[in-house]
Amino acid sequence: MVIDFHSHILPGIDDGSKDTEMSLEMLRRMKAYGADAVCATSHFYGSRRTLEHFLSRRAGAAERLFEAMEKEREAEAQAGVQSKDLMILLGAEVAFYSGLTRENEVEKLCIGDSNTLLLEMPFSPWTDFEINEVGSLCFDHGLNVVIAHLERYTGIASEDMIKQLLRLPVYVQINCESLLPVFGRRPWLKMFKEGQAKLLGSDAHNLSDRAPNLGAGREIIKKKLGADALTEIDRCAHELLKI
């Protein structure tokens, strides 16, 4: 099962898809490159809105999208066109904030029916506090913490802090975008090769500068690391999401 682990396909909820038509076209492109499931990980900023407010907005956006998808399926059926259904798993890209570990219902931000949380680390220098909080999510809350786009924190967090983070039982997700440039992708390919990175996502936001690109990322992995590397990525995603 091919899973896009990180995307912003829900319409009108964050800086991702602006409306249902854009969402539908993003999903069409995802299906075209063979995706079976997509994690809808809209941004959650705990310091700006309450958890329940976010969940309500997310549910509304998902309902609009699911209704549009159903209408498209009906139109395709009437036209004699058969296309596979794409599984959408609701989750969140949770921006780290002080107090996250004290959130009683943080599990509601996990993806689908799993206990897997996609966590965006701060875009400012890290301290032991951030590392300890991630550890609390792992050990005290019993969550599978996935660090979103680790490559984006290099040059912000110190090398020592990143090493400390990776000593925790966290999973690393890399954006396909970082694998595309010939000059610059080596460190991230090395992480996949050595088993430090386990998950791949498009982090798709729109149809232009941040369009769905999981297919391109997977092709790079296959070309440089072999088909077995893709099998391991798929296995890990499937296991974490319990699908």
C-alpha positions as CSV (number, residue, x, y, z in Angstrom):
1,M,0.0,0.0,0.0
2,V,1.4,3.3,-1.1
3,I,0.8,6.0,1.5
4,D,1.4,9.8,1.3
5,F,2.2,10.4,4.9
6,H,2.0,14.2,5.0
7,S,-0.4,16.4,3.0
8,H,-2.6,19.5,3.3
9,I,-5.5,18.4,1.1
10,L,-8.5,19.4,3.2
11,P,-10.1,22.5,1.7
12,G,-10.1,25.9,3.4
13,I,-8.6,24.9,6.8
14,D,-5.0,26.0,6.6
15,D,-2.5,27.2,4.0
16,G,-3.1,24.1,1.9
17,S,-5.9,23.5,-0.6
18,K,-8.1,26.6,-0.9
19,D,-11.3,24.8,-2.0
20,T,-12.8,21.4,-2.8
21,E,-11.9,21.6,-6.5
22,M,-8.3,22.1,-5.7
23,S,-8.5,19.2,-3.3
24,L,-10.1,17.0,-5.9
25,E,-7.3,17.8,-8.4
26,M,-4.7,17.1,-5.8
27,L,-6.2,13.7,-5.1
28,R,-6.4,13.0,-8.8
29,R,-2.7,13.5,-9.1
30,M,-2.1,11.4,-6.1
31,K,-4.1,8.5,-7.6
32,A,-2.3,9.0,-10.9
33,Y,1.1,8.1,-9.3
34,G,-0.4,5.1,-7.5
35,A,-1.2,6.3,-4.0
36,D,-3.6,4.1,-2.1
37,A,-4.0,6.3,1.0
38,V,-3.3,9.9,2.0
39,C,-2.8,11.4,5.5
40,A,-4.7,14.7,5.7
41,T,-2.4,16.4,8.2
42,S,-3.7,20.0,8.4
43,H,-1.7,22.4,10.6
44,F,-2.7,22.5,14.3
45,Y,-1.3,25.4,16.2
46,G,-2.2,24.9,19.9
47,S,-1.3,28.4,20.9
48,R,-3.8,29.9,18.4
49,R,-6.9,27.7,18.7
50,T,-8.3,25.1,21.0
51,L,-8.2,21.4,20.2
52,E,-12.0,21.1,19.9
53,H,-12.2,24.1,17.6
54,F,-9.6,22.6,15.3
55,L,-11.4,19.2,15.3
56,S,-14.7,20.9,14.4
57,R,-13.1,22.8,11.6
58,R,-11.3,19.7,10.3
59,A,-14.6,17.7,10.4
60,G,-16.3,20.3,8.4
61,A,-13.6,20.5,5.8
62,A,-13.5,16.7,5.5
63,E,-17.2,16.5,5.1
64,R,-17.1,19.0,2.2
65,L,-14.3,17.0,0.5
66,F,-16.0,13.6,1.0
67,E,-19.2,14.9,-0.5
68,A,-17.3,16.3,-3.5
69,M,-15.5,13.0,-3.9
70,E,-18.8,11.1,-3.8
71,K,-20.2,13.3,-6.5
72,E,-17.1,12.7,-8.7
73,R,-17.4,9.0,-8.2
74,E,-21.1,9.1,-9.3
75,A,-20.2,11.1,-12.3
76,E,-17.5,8.7,-13.3
77,A,-19.8,5.8,-12.8
78,Q,-22.4,7.3,-15.1
79,A,-19.7,7.9,-17.7
80,G,-18.6,4.3,-17.4
81,V,-15.3,5.2,-15.9
82,Q,-13.8,3.1,-13.1
83,S,-11.2,4.5,-10.7
84,K,-10.0,3.3,-7.4
85,D,-11.0,4.9,-4.2
86,L,-8.3,6.8,-2.3
87,M,-8.3,6.3,1.5
88,I,-8.1,9.5,3.4
89,L,-6.9,9.4,7.0
90,L,-7.6,12.5,9.1
91,G,-4.8,13.7,11.3
92,A,-2.8,16.8,11.9
93,E,0.6,18.3,11.6
94,V,1.0,19.4,15.2
95,A,3.2,22.4,15.7
96,F,5.2,22.0,18.9
97,Y,4.1,24.2,21.7
98,S,4.7,24.5,25.4
99,G,1.9,22.6,27.1
100,L,1.4,20.0,24.4
101,T,2.3,17.2,26.7
102,R,-0.3,18.5,29.2
103,E,-3.1,18.3,26.6
104,N,-5.5,15.7,28.0
105,E,-6.8,14.7,24.5
106,V,-3.7,15.0,22.4
107,E,-4.5,11.5,21.1
108,K,-7.3,13.1,19.1
109,L,-4.7,14.7,16.9
110,C,-3.2,11.3,15.9
111,I,-3.7,10.0,12.3
112,G,-6.8,7.9,11.6
113,D,-7.4,5.3,14.3
114,S,-3.7,5.0,15.2
115,N,-1.7,6.4,18.0
116,T,0.7,8.0,15.6
117,L,1.3,11.8,15.9
118,L,2.9,13.9,13.2
119,L,4.9,16.6,15.0
120,E,6.4,19.7,13.6
121,M,9.4,20.9,15.6
122,P,10.1,24.6,16.3
123,F,11.8,26.7,13.6
124,S,14.0,28.2,16.3
125,P,16.9,26.8,18.3
126,W,16.0,23.8,20.4
127,T,16.8,23.2,24.0
128,D,16.6,20.2,26.3
129,F,13.0,21.3,27.1
130,E,11.8,20.5,23.5
131,I,13.7,17.1,23.6
132,N,12.2,16.2,27.0
133,E,8.7,17.1,25.8
134,V,9.0,14.9,22.8
135,G,10.2,12.1,25.1
136,S,7.2,12.6,27.2
137,L,4.9,12.2,24.2
138,C,6.7,8.9,23.5
139,F,6.9,7.5,27.0
140,D,4.2,9.1,29.1
141,H,1.5,9.3,26.4
142,G,2.6,6.2,24.6
143,L,2.5,7.8,21.1
144,N,4.4,6.9,18.0
145,V,5.9,10.3,17.3
146,V,6.8,11.1,13.7
147,I,9.0,14.1,13.2
148,A,7.7,16.0,10.1
149,H,10.3,17.0,7.5
150,L,13.4,16.7,9.6
151,E,15.5,18.2,6.8
152,R,13.9,21.6,7.3
153,Y,15.4,22.0,10.8
154,T,19.0,21.7,9.8
155,G,20.7,25.0,10.3
156,I,18.1,26.0,12.9
157,A,18.5,23.3,15.5
158,S,22.0,22.4,16.5
159,E,23.5,19.1,15.3
160,D,23.7,18.0,19.0
161,M,20.0,18.7,19.6
162,I,19.0,16.8,16.4
163,K,21.2,13.8,17.6
164,Q,19.5,13.9,21.0
165,L,16.1,13.9,19.3
166,L,17.0,10.9,17.2
167,R,18.0,9.0,20.3
168,L,14.4,8.9,21.3
169,P,12.1,6.3,19.7
170,V,10.8,8.7,17.1
171,Y,10.2,8.1,13.4
172,V,11.5,10.5,10.8
173,Q,9.5,11.7,7.8
174,I,11.3,13.3,4.9
175,N,9.6,15.5,2.2
176,C,9.9,14.4,-1.4
177,E,10.9,17.9,-2.3
178,S,14.3,17.5,-0.6
179,L,15.1,14.4,-2.6
180,L,14.6,16.1,-6.0
181,P,17.7,18.4,-6.2
182,V,20.7,16.4,-7.4
183,F,23.0,18.4,-5.2
184,G,21.6,18.3,-1.7
185,R,19.7,15.1,-1.4
186,R,22.6,12.8,-0.3
187,P,22.1,13.3,3.5
188,W,18.4,12.4,3.3
189,L,19.0,9.4,1.0
190,K,21.7,8.3,3.5
191,M,19.1,8.5,6.3
192,F,16.8,6.2,4.4
193,K,19.6,3.8,3.6
194,E,20.7,3.6,7.2
195,G,17.2,3.3,8.6
196,Q,17.1,6.6,10.4
197,A,14.4,7.9,8.0
198,K,11.4,5.7,7.6
199,L,8.6,7.7,6.1
200,L,8.0,9.8,2.9
201,G,5.5,12.5,2.3
202,S,4.6,15.1,-0.3
203,D,3.6,17.8,2.1
204,A,1.4,18.9,-0.8
205,H,-0.3,22.3,-0.3
206,N,-1.5,23.2,-3.8
207,L,-1.2,22.6,-7.5
208,S,1.8,24.8,-8.2
209,D,4.8,25.4,-6.1
210,R,3.9,22.7,-3.5
211,A,2.0,20.2,-5.7
212,P,1.7,16.5,-5.0
213,N,5.0,14.9,-5.8
214,L,5.2,11.5,-4.0
215,G,5.7,9.7,-7.2
216,A,8.8,11.7,-8.0
217,G,10.2,11.1,-4.5
218,R,9.5,7.4,-4.7
219,E,11.3,7.2,-8.1
220,I,14.4,8.7,-6.6
221,I,14.3,6.3,-3.7
222,K,13.9,3.3,-6.0
223,K,16.7,4.5,-8.4
224,K,19.2,5.3,-5.7
225,L,18.4,2.8,-3.0
226,G,16.4,0.0,-4.7
227,A,12.9,-1.3,-4.6
228,D,13.5,-2.8,-1.1
229,A,13.8,0.7,0.3
230,L,10.3,1.5,-0.9
231,T,9.0,-1.7,0.5
232,E,10.4,-0.8,3.9
233,I,8.8,2.7,3.7
234,D,5.5,1.2,2.8
235,R,5.7,-1.4,5.6
236,C,6.5,1.2,8.2
237,A,3.7,3.5,7.2
238,H,1.2,0.7,7.1
239,E,2.3,-0.5,10.5
240,L,2.1,2.9,12.1
241,L,-1.3,3.7,10.7
242,K,-2.8,0.3,11.4
243,I,-4.3,-0.1,8.0
